[in-house]
């Protein structure tokens, strides 16, 4: 594997530069990995973007039963609020209107 192929590979994986800037790896170490394994994804997966790794770690540690309970609680709360708002709307529509409506321009003492 040549230097130009490595440069092209690094151009496709700009997240590698983050590891060099934070001094977790050096370009020499990356080049040696590239020289040994080439573009084999299993080697380079651990050097993918840190945000992507954080999300994948979160998804692996996610307790689906707990998440389901929280979703059900939220649904119950939304249903309760919906019921309250429809009852309030029914009460407003049941308000008795006066038999004679006042003209718009008529004020208190007029």
Buried (B, 14 or more C-beta within 10 A) or exposed (E): EEEEEBEEBBEEBEBBEEBBEEEEBEEEEBBEBBEEEEBEEEEBEEBBEEEEBEEEEEEEEEEEEEEEEEEEEEEEEEEEEEEEEEEEEEEEEEEEEEEEEEEEEEEEEE
